[in-house]
Amino acid sequence: MANTRVIVLAAGDGTRWGNYRGTPKHLVKVEGKTLLERTCGQFLKYTNDVCVIGVDDRYKVEGTSLYIVKSPNTHWRDAARFLSSQNLWLRDGRTVLVFGDVYFTSDAVKSIMKNNDDFKFFLRTGPSELSGARWKEIFALSFTERLAHKIQQNLLYLASMGQVETQAGWALYSYMIGPTASGLFSNPHFVEIDDWTEDFDFPEDLEIWETNRRTNIVTGK
C-alpha cells in the first residue's frame, strides 16, 4: 500500500502490566510469537513502511524501523503515547497508529488498512462476549496528511487543558467527533472491531483472553 506508514506504539511504561511473566507486555508471547512480532508481521503484509516506537533494542523487529524513546515529555501526560511518534507522521500519505499491546486478528488488520477516510478510529464500543474483554477499547487510529496537523494540535491542546491524565485516545476521539446528541458512538468516524482483537493492559486481560481462546478452540465455537 503506497504512502501508508504504520507506527506501532510500544513505549508505554507498562505500570499496570507489572512485568507479568517477566517481560514487558509488548514482548509477551501469544500463540508462539511475541505480541510485537506478530503485529508487525501482520501490517508488513500491507506496507513495507512499519515503524516501532519502543524503549530499547529489544523492540527491534525484522523489516521495521525502531525509534527509541528515552525520556517522554511528562507535560503531555497520556498523550505522549501518540505525540512521541509525531515526527514520523506522513505529510504526503496516510499514517496508521496502532497500539503495541494489542492482539489483532487478520480481519481487524484488513479493516484498518483498507480504510481511506481522512480519519478513522478502530475500536470496540463495550465489553465482548467472545473474548471476555471487560470494557471498551481503542485499538488504532488512521488519518491522512490533511488531518495530521489537526490531530497533533488537538492532542497538545487536550494535554495543556489537563484532559489526558489517562485515556488520551478516548479524549482525542471525543474531541474529534464533537458533541453528539445521540451519544458517543453515533457518528461515521469509527469502525467497530469486536472479535478476538484485544488490548492487554493488565495481566488479567491476557488471562481472561487465553481462557476464552482455549475454550473456543476446544468447543469449536
C-alpha positions as CSV (number, residue, x, y, z in Angstrom):
1,M,0.0,0.0,0.0
2,A,1.7,3.2,-1.3
3,N,2.3,6.1,1.0
4,T,1.0,4.4,4.1
5,R,3.1,4.3,7.3
6,V,2.1,2.1,10.2
7,I,3.5,3.2,13.6
8,V,3.4,0.6,16.4
9,L,3.2,2.5,19.7
10,A,5.1,0.4,22.3
11,A,6.9,2.9,24.5
12,G,4.5,2.9,27.5
13,D,5.8,2.4,31.0
14,G,3.7,-0.8,31.5
15,T,2.9,0.1,35.1
16,R,-0.4,-1.7,35.0
17,W,1.3,-4.8,33.5
18,G,3.8,-5.0,36.3
19,N,6.4,-7.1,34.4
20,Y,4.0,-10.1,34.3
21,R,5.6,-13.2,33.0
22,G,9.0,-11.5,33.3
23,T,8.6,-9.3,30.2
24,P,7.1,-6.1,29.0
25,K,3.6,-6.6,27.7
26,H,4.6,-5.8,24.1
27,L,7.0,-8.7,24.2
28,V,4.8,-11.3,25.9
29,K,4.4,-14.4,23.8
30,V,0.9,-15.1,22.5
31,E,0.3,-18.1,20.3
32,G,4.0,-18.7,19.8
33,K,5.2,-15.2,18.9
34,T,5.8,-12.0,20.8
35,L,2.9,-9.7,20.5
36,L,5.1,-7.1,18.9
37,E,6.5,-9.5,16.3
38,R,3.0,-10.7,15.5
39,T,1.6,-7.3,15.0
40,C,4.5,-6.1,12.9
41,G,4.2,-9.2,10.7
42,Q,0.5,-8.6,10.1
43,F,0.9,-5.0,9.0
44,L,4.0,-5.7,6.9
45,K,1.7,-7.7,4.6
46,Y,0.1,-4.4,3.6
47,T,3.1,-1.9,3.6
48,N,6.9,-2.1,3.9
49,D,6.8,1.1,6.0
50,V,6.3,-0.1,9.6
51,C,7.9,1.8,12.5
52,V,8.1,0.7,16.1
53,I,8.2,3.3,18.9
54,G,10.0,1.4,21.7
55,V,12.1,1.8,24.8
56,D,15.2,-0.2,23.9
57,D,16.8,-2.6,21.4
58,R,14.5,-5.5,22.4
59,Y,11.8,-3.8,20.4
60,K,13.6,-4.2,17.1
61,V,11.6,-6.4,14.7
62,E,12.9,-7.5,11.3
63,G,11.6,-5.5,8.5
64,T,10.7,-2.5,10.6
65,S,12.4,0.7,11.8
66,L,12.9,1.2,15.5
67,Y,12.7,4.6,17.2
68,I,13.7,4.6,20.9
69,V,12.0,7.0,23.3
70,K,14.4,7.7,26.2
71,S,12.6,10.3,28.1
72,P,9.0,11.1,27.1
73,N,7.6,14.6,27.7
74,T,5.8,14.5,31.0
75,H,3.8,17.6,30.2
76,W,1.9,15.5,27.6
77,R,0.6,13.1,30.2
78,D,-1.0,10.1,28.5
79,A,-1.0,11.9,25.1
80,A,2.7,11.1,25.0
81,R,1.8,7.7,23.6
82,F,0.6,9.4,20.4
83,L,2.9,12.5,20.4
84,S,6.1,10.5,20.8
85,S,5.6,9.5,17.2
86,Q,4.5,12.8,15.7
87,N,7.8,13.4,13.8
88,L,7.1,10.2,11.9
89,W,3.6,11.1,10.8
90,L,3.4,11.3,7.0
91,R,2.9,14.7,5.4
92,D,2.2,13.1,2.0
93,G,0.2,10.0,2.8
94,R,-1.7,8.0,5.4
95,T,-0.5,7.3,8.9
96,V,-1.8,4.4,10.9
97,L,-1.2,4.4,14.7
98,V,-1.6,1.0,16.4
99,F,-1.1,0.0,20.0
100,G,1.7,-2.4,20.5
101,D,-0.1,-4.2,23.4
102,V,-3.0,-5.3,21.2
103,Y,-3.6,-8.8,19.7
104,F,-5.0,-8.1,16.3
105,T,-7.0,-10.6,14.2
106,S,-6.3,-10.7,10.4
107,D,-9.8,-9.3,9.8
108,A,-9.1,-6.4,12.1
109,V,-5.8,-5.5,10.3
110,K,-7.5,-5.8,6.9
111,S,-10.3,-3.4,8.1
112,I,-7.7,-0.9,9.3
113,M,-5.6,-1.0,6.2
114,K,-8.4,-0.8,3.6
115,N,-9.8,2.4,5.1
116,N,-9.5,5.6,3.1
117,D,-11.2,8.2,5.2
118,D,-9.5,11.3,6.4
119,F,-9.5,10.0,9.9
120,K,-11.0,6.8,11.5
121,F,-10.8,5.2,14.9
122,F,-10.9,1.4,15.2
123,L,-12.4,0.4,18.5
124,R,-14.8,-1.7,20.5
125,T,-17.7,0.1,22.0
126,G,-18.0,-2.1,25.1
127,P,-17.3,-5.5,26.6
128,S,-17.0,-8.5,24.4
129,E,-18.9,-11.8,24.9
130,L,-16.5,-13.6,22.6
131,S,-13.1,-12.7,24.2
132,G,-14.3,-11.8,27.7
133,A,-13.0,-8.3,27.3
134,R,-14.3,-6.1,30.1
135,W,-14.6,-2.6,28.6
136,K,-14.5,-0.5,25.5
137,E,-11.1,-0.1,23.8
138,I,-9.4,1.9,21.1
139,F,-7.1,-0.2,19.0
140,A,-5.9,2.0,16.2
141,L,-6.2,5.4,14.5
142,S,-5.8,6.1,10.8
143,F,-5.5,9.6,9.3
144,T,-4.4,11.3,6.1
145,E,-1.9,14.2,5.8
146,R,-4.9,16.6,5.7
147,L,-5.7,15.7,9.4
148,A,-2.2,15.1,10.8
149,H,-1.7,18.7,12.0
150,K,-5.2,18.9,13.4
151,I,-4.7,15.7,15.4
152,Q,-1.3,16.9,16.7
153,Q,-2.8,20.3,17.8
154,N,-5.8,18.7,19.4
155,L,-3.6,16.4,21.5
156,L,-1.4,19.3,22.6
157,Y,-4.5,21.3,23.5
158,L,-6.0,18.5,25.5
159,A,-2.7,18.0,27.3
160,S,-2.5,21.7,28.1
161,M,-6.1,21.6,29.5
162,G,-5.4,18.6,31.7
163,Q,-7.8,16.4,29.7
164,V,-5.4,13.5,29.1
165,E,-4.1,12.4,32.5
166,T,-5.3,8.9,31.4
167,Q,-7.1,7.5,28.3
168,A,-5.8,10.1,25.8
169,G,-7.2,8.0,23.0
170,W,-10.8,8.4,24.2
171,A,-10.2,12.1,24.9
172,L,-9.0,12.6,21.4
173,Y,-11.8,10.6,19.9
174,S,-14.5,12.6,21.8
175,Y,-12.8,15.9,20.8
176,M,-12.5,14.9,17.2
177,I,-16.1,13.8,16.8
178,G,-17.5,16.8,18.7
179,P,-20.8,16.9,20.7
180,T,-23.4,14.5,19.5
181,A,-27.0,14.4,20.7
182,S,-27.2,10.6,20.2
183,G,-24.2,9.6,22.2
184,L,-20.5,8.7,21.8
185,F,-21.0,6.2,19.0
186,S,-23.5,7.9,16.7
187,N,-21.0,9.1,14.1
188,P,-19.2,7.9,11.0
189,H,-15.7,8.3,12.3
190,F,-15.1,4.8,13.8
191,V,-15.2,1.2,12.8
192,E,-16.2,-1.3,15.4
193,I,-13.9,-4.3,15.9
194,D,-15.5,-7.0,18.2
195,D,-13.7,-10.3,17.6
196,W,-10.6,-11.7,19.3
197,T,-8.8,-8.4,19.0
198,E,-7.8,-7.3,22.5
199,D,-5.7,-4.8,24.4
200,F,-3.7,-6.4,27.2
201,D,-3.3,-3.6,29.7
202,F,-3.4,-5.8,32.8
203,P,-2.3,-9.4,33.4
204,E,-6.0,-10.3,33.9
205,D,-6.8,-9.1,30.4
206,L,-4.4,-11.7,28.9
207,E,-5.5,-14.4,31.3
208,I,-9.2,-14.0,30.5
209,W,-8.5,-13.8,26.8
210,E,-6.4,-17.0,26.9
211,T,-9.0,-18.9,28.9
212,N,-11.8,-17.9,26.4
213,R,-9.5,-18.6,23.5
214,R,-8.8,-22.2,24.8
215,T,-12.5,-22.8,25.4
216,N,-13.3,-21.6,21.9
217,I,-10.7,-24.0,20.4
218,V,-12.0,-26.9,22.4
219,T,-15.7,-26.3,21.7
220,G,-15.2,-25.1,18.2
221,K,-17.5,-22.1,18.8
